[in-house]
């Protein structure tokens, strides 16, 4: 699909039923092309990208630049595959994302152990976690998944190890081939998520920060509890930041184009406000764990039917809301063998 002359929306496959495609954007230049996001580094995905490029008269060796909205494997996954085909291309990431991306590579299996301990600490059943660990070692990535978080978790160890060539900061203009893409730091979904504003055309490439139908995953991860990061506070501020760009249209990395981006920002903020009320009601007058609160919140499917991967992401989201309630002085965190929560 050509959005404006020289800017195309491509598709490469995911293995998730909920999100079948990631949609990289292709900017044509005089002597090659720039991509905004890529796809998984799987053979099916790289083949799809090759076909998409060929249809427009290009090859992977014509890629001069890959700007990545964030370092999840469905966005940055082709970075090293591309380096083999176009060794001089420039990988562009936001500074905060590059730091975070680097820290993930130090994780490995240790990350899984830490993450499992974290689930236990927040009240997820230990037998269930062990069962997941066995399935994980039996064959990660072999099953089709119905949830994106699970897919991301299973691909976490197959992340490409490519150092960024250019680090950009908030407000910086990335200029190439007559295009001017303004880097907008939109943390929340990840700590250094980049959205790309094209003021000349009134479009924002929103990555996973804003999607047309689903609400992006905004979660507290184990390392966020150490750093004190509040992803939901970041996310809500980033929604406001995009809305403040004025009347724009959104080019997201999945799902459909967004005709009225400020309106969609408002809907997402409203969703979280509603969820905050539910989480607060889930805390009630007792001292539940975050897993207890998760089970009391309305999800798109009944909580009891969730796989452990989905429970992990539900827990992260619940914690993001609990953290914001703590920031606002409405809830208190009670340390103990298991972490509990009570109304302040
Ligand atoms: Zn994505």
Boltz pocket constraint, residues with backbone or C-beta under 6 A from the ligand:
constraints:
  - pocket:
      binder: B
      contacts: [[A, 22], [A, 72], [A, 74], [A, 75], [A, 208], [A, 253], [A, 254]]
      max_distance: 6.0
